Amino acid sequence: MPAMGFPVSFVTSPHHVVSWKVEGRSNSLWRLGKRQETGNRGKMHPNTAVLNIFSDYDYNRSVITIAATAEQIGKSVLSACIEGFASIDLAEHDGIHPCLGAIDLVPIYPLSGVTLEKCGEVARDIAEGMATSIPGCSIFLFGYADLQDQKSLAEKRRDLGWFKNKTGIDLNKLKADVGAQPSRRYGITGVGASPYVMNCNVTLCTQDLAIGRAIAAAIRSRTEGGLKGVQAMAFPHDGLVEIACNVESFSDAQESSFTTHVKKYISYSICGKAFSYMSPQHIEARIRELATQHGIEIAGTALVGFSPQICKSTTEYALSHGIAEFWKTRKGIFM
């Protein structure tokens, strides 16, 4: 994505963002974020910013979001992966959220000025770099990094059994696209590229997980009448039930229609190509409607991280002002 700044070359340079998901309640999160900024030798990576660090105790899962130029992002991510694999042992992990890797997911998203094909190339380079620099790690490729089938993340995860309890998965039967056979310590990491994916979580005023699962199933894009681009799961969380949604961007045209007073789709463009995603407000309204049918209310909605547009403007600001540790200025979860 082009970043705002005075040097013309900086204004026109393309940027990526990576939302980097790791497992564990470890105190090493600060070190992982720092390693993305500085690299293995402790020198600051240029044109790189850690936008957000988020950790959930119940899920035992953390998300670190960084943005960088196309030339820099691979180096920043690889540096952090080296630290992450050294710090996290999947064999000792427990948590209610599905996972198959100590570093579970490395998705590369374009913000502007860079194509999805280029993001796929960067993702493949990261995967190869991980396999070379971290002996024993395993990677599956998805989206624009998966040259053979270009399967989506959800499709690859279903193939691997990611949505099942990991204790019931035989790692010896999993096949990596890059790297070694999956191990109990490292598991298998998803590395790929796709249009931006946003995380939107809605909390229900109930402890009945069956109701949460029914609502999650009803809103999934695969379900007839579901919400386009939405993947959803239900988990017990902070004494209630949370509907955790991955909100995918898609490129086929959608009308920016309104349902009552709520806008259904939000659109943006990258390199002249239009993308849309389901608005968090519409997702909340639909979940509220389904919850009411079960006689319950919703407690609230949280946007974990950024929308595509906010991520773009945040990256422009952080990189143009040289704020490598932008996450320190950003507090809380936003809707």
RARA-V916981 format. One record per pair of residues at least 24 apart in sequence whose ideal C-beta (glycine too) atoms are under 7 Angstrom apart, sorted by the first residue. I is the first residue (numbers start at 0). J is the second residue. D is the distance in whole Angstrom. If there is no record, write none. Layout:
{{I | J | D} {I | J | D}}
This chain:
{{0 | 110 | 3} {0 | 111 | 4} {0 | 112 | 5} {0 | 311 | 5} {0 | 314 | 6} {1 | 111 | 6} {1 | 112 | 5} {2 | 314 | 6} {2 | 315 | 5} {2 | 318 | 4} {2 | 319 | 5} {3 | 315 | 4} {3 | 319 | 5} {4 | 319 | 4} {11 | 112 | 7} {12 | 68 | 5} {13 | 68 | 7} {13 | 69 | 5} {13 | 112 | 4} {13 | 113 | 4} {14 | 66 | 6} {14 | 67 | 7} {14 | 68 | 5} {14 | 69 | 7} {14 | 110 | 5} {14 | 112 | 7} {14 | 113 | 7} {14 | 314 | 6} {15 | 67 | 6} {15 | 69 | 6} {15 | 72 | 5} {15 | 107 | 5} {15 | 108 | 7} {15 | 109 | 6} {15 | 110 | 7} {15 | 113 | 6} {15 | 118 | 6} {15 | 121 | 6} {16 | 64 | 7} {16 | 66 | 4} {16 | 108 | 5} {16 | 110 | 6} {16 | 310 | 6} {16 | 314 | 6} {17 | 65 | 6} {17 | 72 | 6} {17 | 76 | 6} {17 | 105 | 6} {17 | 106 | 7} {17 | 107 | 5} {18 | 62 | 6} {18 | 64 | 5} {18 | 106 | 6} {18 | 304 | 6} {19 | 62 | 7} {19 | 63 | 5} {19 | 65 | 7} {19 | 76 | 7} {19 | 79 | 7} {19 | 105 | 6} {20 | 60 | 7} {20 | 62 | 5} {20 | 103 | 5} {20 | 104 | 4} {21 | 61 | 5} {21 | 63 | 7} {21 | 83 | 5} {21 | 87 | 6} {21 | 101 | 7} {21 | 102 | 5} {21 | 103 | 7} {22 | 59 | 6} {22 | 60 | 6} {22 | 87 | 6} {22 | 89 | 6} {22 | 92 | 5} {22 | 94 | 7} {22 | 98 | 5} {22 | 101 | 6} {22 | 103 | 6} {23 | 59 | 6} {23 | 87 | 5} {23 | 92 | 6} {24 | 56 | 6} {24 | 59 | 6} {25 | 86 | 6} {25 | 87 | 6} {27 | 86 | 4} {28 | 52 | 6} {28 | 54 | 6} {28 | 61 | 6} {30 | 82 | 6} {30 | 86 | 7} {31 | 63 | 6} {31 | 79 | 5} {31 | 82 | 5} {31 | 83 | 5} {32 | 63 | 6} {32 | 326 | 7} {34 | 78 | 5} {34 | 79 | 5} {34 | 82 | 4} {35 | 65 | 5} {35 | 75 | 5} {35 | 76 | 7} {35 | 78 | 6} {35 | 79 | 4} {36 | 323 | 5} {36 | 324 | 7} {38 | 74 | 7} {38 | 78 | 5} {39 | 78 | 6} {39 | 81 | 7} {43 | 323 | 6} {44 | 71 | 6} {44 | 74 | 6} {44 | 75 | 5} {45 | 71 | 6} {46 | 71 | 5} {46 | 318 | 6} {47 | 71 | 6} {47 | 75 | 5} {47 | 323 | 6} {48 | 314 | 7} {48 | 317 | 4} {48 | 318 | 6} {48 | 322 | 6} {48 | 323 | 6} {48 | 325 | 5} {49 | 323 | 7} {49 | 324 | 6} {49 | 325 | 6} {49 | 326 | 5} {50 | 313 | 6} {50 | 314 | 7} {50 | 317 | 6} {50 | 325 | 5} {50 | 326 | 6} {51 | 304 | 6} {51 | 326 | 5} {51 | 329 | 6} {52 | 326 | 5} {53 | 303 | 6} {53 | 304 | 7} {57 | 95 | 6} {57 | 236 | 5} {57 | 237 | 7} {58 | 94 | 6} {58 | 95 | 6} {58 | 96 | 4} {59 | 92 | 6} {59 | 93 | 6} {59 | 94 | 3} {59 | 96 | 7} {60 | 94 | 6} {60 | 96 | 5} {60 | 98 | 7} {62 | 303 | 7} {62 | 304 | 7} {64 | 304 | 6} {66 | 314 | 4} {66 | 317 | 7} {66 | 318 | 7} {69 | 113 | 6} {69 | 117 | 6} {69 | 121 | 7} {72 | 121 | 6} {73 | 121 | 6} {73 | 124 | 5} {73 | 125 | 5} {73 | 128 | 7} {76 | 105 | 6} {76 | 125 | 5} {77 | 125 | 6} {77 | 128 | 5} {77 | 129 | 7} {77 | 132 | 6} {80 | 129 | 6} {80 | 133 | 7} {81 | 132 | 6} {81 | 133 | 6} {84 | 133 | 5} {84 | 136 | 6} {84 | 185 | 6} {88 | 184 | 5} {89 | 183 | 7} {89 | 184 | 6} {89 | 185 | 6} {89 | 186 | 4} {90 | 183 | 4} {90 | 184 | 6} {95 | 234 | 5} {95 | 235 | 7} {96 | 234 | 7} {97 | 161 | 6} {97 | 162 | 6} {98 | 165 | 6} {99 | 159 | 6} {99 | 161 | 5} {99 | 165 | 6} {99 | 186 | 5} {99 | 187 | 5} {100 | 185 | 7} {100 | 186 | 4} {100 | 187 | 5} {100 | 188 | 4} {101 | 184 | 7} {101 | 185 | 5} {101 | 186 | 6} {102 | 188 | 5} {103 | 188 | 7} {103 | 189 | 7} {104 | 189 | 5} {105 | 188 | 6} {105 | 189 | 7} {105 | 190 | 5} {106 | 191 | 6} {106 | 193 | 6} {106 | 196 | 7} {107 | 192 | 4} {108 | 193 | 7} {108 | 194 | 7} {108 | 195 | 5} {109 | 269 | 5} {110 | 310 | 6} {110 | 311 | 5} {110 | 314 | 6} {111 | 269 | 5} {111 | 311 | 6} {112 | 270 | 7} {114 | 270 | 6} {115 | 143 | 5} {115 | 192 | 6} {115 | 194 | 7} {116 | 143 | 6} {118 | 143 | 6} {118 | 192 | 4} {119 | 143 | 3} {119 | 144 | 5} {119 | 192 | 4} {122 | 190 | 5} {122 | 191 | 5} {122 | 192 | 5} {125 | 190 | 6} {126 | 177 | 4} {126 | 190 | 4} {127 | 177 | 6} {129 | 178 | 7} {130 | 177 | 5} {130 | 178 | 4} {135 | 179 | 5} {135 | 182 | 6} {135 | 185 | 6} {136 | 178 | 5} {136 | 179 | 7} {136 | 185 | 5} {136 | 188 | 7} {137 | 175 | 4} {137 | 178 | 5} {137 | 179 | 5} {137 | 180 | 7} {137 | 181 | 4} {137 | 185 | 6} {137 | 187 | 4} {137 | 188 | 7} {138 | 175 | 6} {138 | 176 | 6} {138 | 177 | 4} {138 | 178 | 5} {138 | 187 | 7} {138 | 188 | 5} {138 | 190 | 5} {139 | 175 | 6} {139 | 176 | 5} {139 | 187 | 6} {139 | 189 | 6} {140 | 176 | 5} {140 | 177 | 7} {140 | 190 | 6} {140 | 191 | 6} {141 | 189 | 6} {141 | 191 | 4} {142 | 191 | 4} {142 | 192 | 5} {142 | 193 | 4} {143 | 191 | 7} {143 | 192 | 4} {143 | 193 | 7} {144 | 190 | 6} {144 | 191 | 4} {144 | 192 | 5} {145 | 191 | 6} {152 | 189 | 6} {152 | 191 | 6} {152 | 193 | 7} {153 | 230 | 6} {155 | 189 | 7} {159 | 187 | 7} {194 | 247 | 7} {194 | 248 | 4} {194 | 249 | 7} {194 | 250 | 7} {194 | 274 | 5} {195 | 248 | 5} {195 | 307 | 4} {196 | 245 | 5} {196 | 246 | 7} {196 | 247 | 5} {196 | 248 | 7} {197 | 246 | 4} {197 | 276 | 6} {197 | 302 | 7} {197 | 304 | 7} {197 | 306 | 6} {197 | 307 | 7} {198 | 245 | 6} {198 | 303 | 4} {198 | 304 | 6} {199 | 244 | 5} {199 | 246 | 5} {199 | 279 | 5} {199 | 282 | 6} {199 | 300 | 7} {199 | 302 | 6} {200 | 241 | 5} {200 | 242 | 7} {200 | 243 | 5} {200 | 244 | 7} {200 | 301 | 5} {200 | 303 | 6} {201 | 242 | 5} {201 | 282 | 7} {201 | 283 | 6} {201 | 286 | 5} {201 | 297 | 6} {201 | 300 | 5} {202 | 236 | 7} {202 | 239 | 5} {202 | 241 | 5} {202 | 297 | 6} {202 | 298 | 4} {202 | 299 | 5} {203 | 239 | 6} {203 | 240 | 5} {203 | 242 | 7} {203 | 290 | 6} {203 | 295 | 6} {203 | 297 | 6} {203 | 298 | 7} {204 | 239 | 6} {204 | 295 | 5} {204 | 296 | 5} {204 | 297 | 7} {204 | 298 | 5} {205 | 239 | 7} {205 | 240 | 6} {205 | 295 | 5} {206 | 238 | 7} {206 | 239 | 6} {206 | 240 | 6} {207 | 240 | 7} {208 | 233 | 6} {208 | 235 | 6} {208 | 240 | 6} {210 | 293 | 5} {210 | 295 | 7} {211 | 240 | 4} {211 | 242 | 6} {214 | 242 | 6} {214 | 286 | 6} {214 | 289 | 5} {214 | 290 | 6} {215 | 242 | 5} {217 | 289 | 6} {218 | 285 | 6} {218 | 286 | 7} {226 | 277 | 5} {226 | 282 | 6} {226 | 285 | 6} {227 | 277 | 6} {228 | 276 | 6} {228 | 277 | 6} {229 | 277 | 6} {229 | 282 | 6} {239 | 298 | 6} {242 | 286 | 6} {244 | 282 | 6} {246 | 276 | 5} {246 | 277 | 6} {246 | 282 | 7} {247 | 276 | 7} {248 | 274 | 4} {248 | 275 | 7} {248 | 276 | 5} {248 | 307 | 7} {249 | 274 | 7} {249 | 275 | 6} {250 | 274 | 6} {258 | 284 | 7} {267 | 307 | 5} {267 | 308 | 6} {279 | 334 | 6} {300 | 334 | 5} {301 | 332 | 4} {301 | 334 | 6} {302 | 332 | 7} {302 | 333 | 5} {302 | 334 | 5} {303 | 332 | 6}}
